[in-house]
Amino acid sequence: MRVKKSWLASNEVEHAHLCEGAVVDLTELHNKHHTGIDRTLYLAKKLDPEVSRECVKKVVQCCDDCQSTDPAPVMHKGGELSVERNWQRLAIDVTHYRQIPYLSVVDCGLGGAVAVDCVSRSEISSRIAAMVLENTFTSIPDMAKVLFSNVKVLAKLPQWCHKNKYLSKYKMCKVVVPTLFLSGQADSLVPPRMMMELYHSCASPAKRLMQFTQGSHNETWKCPGYYQVLAHFLDEVFKRTTQPPVLHPGVVCFSEPEIL
């Protein structure tokens, strides 16, 4: 996503440095070491016994450095994707691609499901240039059947029994931005067929599935040609090339002829 100049400066309302009646600057105290709620509260009470835990929690929750760590010291609500400061649960940085700044969003594990959920929403997708998914599952219920295949009762377990479902396969029909699917065919955790299902379910007119023969779940990025595929996709999205990608040995491309 192209970075707007206005985004480079924080537009959030700064949290009050002092709680009502407090004599210690909690923000300044916390920023010295970025300790969690308990440790910050312990240090604050040494200076002011009247400091409340709630005041300390708000300071830690408003700390970008702390919220960008994993796990964050103040977690969001369980089972909710559309929570406040949701994007801070992902790794966010400004990437310069061909001297142009873009906002890159990177995550592993459940990150693909979070990305699909966000991009499937029209109010968010209008601000997204493209999406890249790597070794992502179709849903939590589907993964439960794979991981616990020896437990036959799971095959008949209704979806409502799962607290978190992450139904990415069904949300893909609402994804319309250019999407690149990077699938490691040697993935022993998430079956590669799930990436194929997500690809076919995606409603984007510009989509491409790249299969890496030797790619495992966590090390597909090490495969020859990985970064070349990613760079070429971005060149296509931003209309810098109309040529088909040059594939390295062990890389297979699935895409519609007229896309990108």
C-alpha positions in Angstrom: 0.0 0.0 0.0 1.4 3.4 -1.0 2.3 5.5 2.0 0.6 8.9 2.3 2.8 11.7 3.6 0.2 12.4 6.3 0.7 8.8 7.6 4.4 9.4 8.3 3.3 11.6 11.2 1.2 10.4 14.1 -2.3 11.8 14.1 -3.4 10.0 17.3 -4.4 12.0 20.3 -1.6 11.7 22.8 -2.5 9.9 26.0 -2.5 12.0 29.1 0.8 11.8 30.8 -0.7 12.1 34.2 -3.6 10.3 35.8 -5.9 12.4 37.8 -4.3 13.2 41.1 -1.0 11.4 40.2 2.4 13.0 40.9 4.4 10.8 38.6 4.6 11.0 34.8 3.7 7.4 33.9 4.5 7.7 30.2 8.0 9.0 30.9 8.5 6.3 33.6 7.4 3.5 31.2 9.4 4.7 28.2 12.7 4.4 30.2 12.5 0.6 30.0 9.2 -0.4 28.3 8.4 -2.9 31.0 5.0 -4.5 31.2 2.0 -3.5 33.3 3.1 -5.2 36.6 6.6 -3.9 36.6 5.6 -0.4 35.5 3.0 -0.4 38.3 5.6 -1.6 40.8 8.0 1.2 39.9 5.2 3.8 39.8 3.9 3.0 43.2 7.4 3.5 44.7 7.0 7.2 43.5 3.3 7.5 44.1 1.3 4.9 46.1 -2.0 6.3 44.7 -1.3 5.2 41.1 -3.9 2.8 39.8 -3.4 -0.3 37.7 -5.9 1.0 35.2 -3.8 4.2 34.6 -0.7 2.1 34.0 -2.6 -0.2 31.7 -3.7 2.7 29.5 -0.1 4.0 29.2 1.3 0.6 28.2 -1.6 0.1 25.8 -0.8 3.4 24.0 2.9 2.5 23.7 3.6 1.7 20.0 6.9 0.0 20.9 5.2 -2.4 23.3 2.2 -3.1 21.2 4.4 -4.0 18.2 6.0 -6.9 20.1 4.7 -10.4 20.0 3.0 -11.2 22.3 2.0 -7.7 23.2 1.8 -6.9 27.0 -1.8 -5.8 26.5 -3.7 -8.3 24.3 -6.8 -7.5 22.2 -10.1 -9.2 22.8 -10.1 -12.9 22.2 -11.8 -14.1 19.1 -12.1 -10.6 17.6 -10.4 -9.4 14.5 -11.9 -5.9 14.2 -10.5 -4.6 17.4 -8.8 -1.3 18.2 -5.2 -1.0 17.0 -5.6 -4.3 15.1 -2.9 -3.4 12.7 -0.3 -3.2 15.5 -0.7 -7.0 16.0 1.0 -7.3 12.6 4.6 -6.4 11.8 4.3 -3.1 10.0 7.1 -1.1 8.4 7.7 1.4 5.6 9.3 -0.4 2.7 11.1 1.5 -0.1 10.5 -0.3 -3.4 12.2 1.5 -6.4 12.6 4.6 -4.3 8.8 4.8 -3.5 7.6 4.2 0.1 4.9 1.6 0.7 3.3 0.2 3.8 4.2 -3.4 4.1 2.3 -5.8 6.4 4.0 -9.0 7.3 2.9 -11.8 9.7 3.2 -15.6 10.0 0.8 -18.2 11.4 -2.6 -16.6 11.6 -1.4 -13.6 9.8 -2.8 -14.8 6.5 -6.3 -15.2 7.9 -6.1 -11.7 9.4 -5.0 -10.3 6.1 -7.9 -12.0 4.3 -10.4 -10.7 6.9 -9.1 -7.1 6.5 -8.9 -7.1 2.7 -12.3 -8.7 2.3 -13.9 -5.6 3.9 -14.6 -2.9 1.3 -13.8 0.0 3.7 -10.2 -1.4 4.0 -9.7 -3.0 0.5 -10.1 0.4 -1.1 -6.8 1.5 0.5 -4.9 -1.7 -0.3 -2.9 -2.0 -3.6 -2.3 -5.8 -3.4 -2.2 -8.8 -1.0 0.4 -11.6 -0.7 -0.5 -14.8 1.0 2.0 -17.5 1.9 1.1 -21.0 3.0 -2.3 -19.9 4.5 -5.1 -22.3 5.6 -8.7 -22.2 4.5 -10.2 -22.2 8.0 -9.6 -23.2 11.6 -12.1 -26.1 11.4 -10.4 -27.4 8.3 -7.0 -27.2 10.0 -8.4 -29.0 13.1 -9.4 -31.9 10.9 -5.9 -32.1 9.4 -4.0 -31.8 12.8 -6.3 -34.2 14.6 -7.1 -36.6 11.7 -7.0 -39.5 14.1 -9.9 -38.1 16.2 -12.9 -39.1 14.1 -15.3 -37.0 16.1 -13.8 -33.8 14.7 -14.9 -34.6 11.2 -18.5 -34.3 12.4 -18.0 -31.4 14.7 -20.2 -28.4 13.6 -18.5 -25.1 13.0 -20.2 -23.3 15.8 -18.2 -25.5 18.2 -15.1 -23.6 17.2 -14.6 -20.3 19.1 -12.4 -18.8 16.3 -13.2 -20.0 12.8 -11.2 -17.7 10.4 -13.2 -18.8 7.4 -10.8 -17.5 4.8 -12.0 -19.6 2.0 -15.5 -18.1 2.2 -14.1 -14.5 2.6 -12.0 -14.8 -0.5 -15.1 -14.3 -2.6 -15.0 -10.7 -1.4 -11.3 -10.1 -2.2 -11.0 -8.0 -5.3 -7.4 -6.6 -5.0 -4.5 -8.1 -6.9 -3.4 -11.2 -4.9 -0.3 -13.3 -5.0 -0.4 -16.8 -3.5 3.0 -18.3 -2.6 2.6 -22.0 -1.9 5.3 -24.3 -0.6 4.6 -27.8 -1.9 6.6 -29.4 0.8 4.5 -27.8 3.6 3.9 -30.5 6.2 1.7 -28.3 8.4 -0.8 -26.5 6.1 -1.7 -28.8 3.1 -0.8 -27.1 -0.2 -4.3 -27.9 -1.5 -5.7 -25.2 0.9 -3.7 -22.6 -1.0 -5.2 -23.9 -4.2 -8.7 -23.7 -2.8 -8.1 -20.1 -1.7 -6.8 -19.3 -5.1 -9.9 -20.6 -6.8 -12.2 -18.9 -4.3 -10.6 -15.5 -4.8 -12.8 -13.1 -6.7 -9.9 -10.8 -7.8 -9.5 -10.5 -11.5 -5.8 -10.2 -10.9 -4.5 -13.3 -9.1 -1.6 -15.6 -9.4 -0.6 -18.8 -7.6 3.1 -19.6 -7.5 4.1 -23.1 -6.3 7.6 -23.8 -4.9 8.4 -27.5 -5.1 10.9 -27.5 -2.2 9.1 -24.9 -0.1 8.2 -25.9 3.5 5.8 -24.0 5.8 8.4 -21.7 7.4 11.1 -21.7 4.7 9.5 -21.1 1.4 11.2 -17.8 1.3 14.5 -19.6 1.0 13.5 -21.2 -2.4 15.4 -20.0 -5.5 13.3 -17.4 -7.3 11.1 -16.4 -4.3 12.1 -12.8 -4.2 12.1 -12.5 -8.0 8.5 -13.7 -8.1 7.5 -11.2 -5.4 9.3 -8.3 -7.2 7.8 -9.2 -10.5 4.3 -9.3 -9.0 4.8 -5.8 -7.6 6.0 -4.6 -11.0 2.9 -5.9 -12.6 0.6 -4.4 -10.0 2.1 -1.0 -10.4 2.2 -1.3 -14.2 6.0 -1.4 -14.6 6.0 -4.5 -16.8 3.7 -6.5 -19.0 6.1 -9.4 -19.4 5.4 -12.9 -17.9 7.6 -13.8 -14.9 10.8 -15.7 -15.5 10.5 -18.9 -13.5 13.4 -20.6 -11.7 13.6 -24.4 -11.6 11.2 -25.8 -9.0 8.7 -22.9 -9.4 5.3 -23.5 -11.1 2.9 -20.6 -12.1 -0.9 -20.8 -12.1 -2.8 -17.8 -13.4 -5.5 -16.6 -15.7 -4.1 -15.6 -19.1 -5.6 -12.2 -19.1 -4.8 -11.1 -15.6 -2.2 -8.7 -14.3 
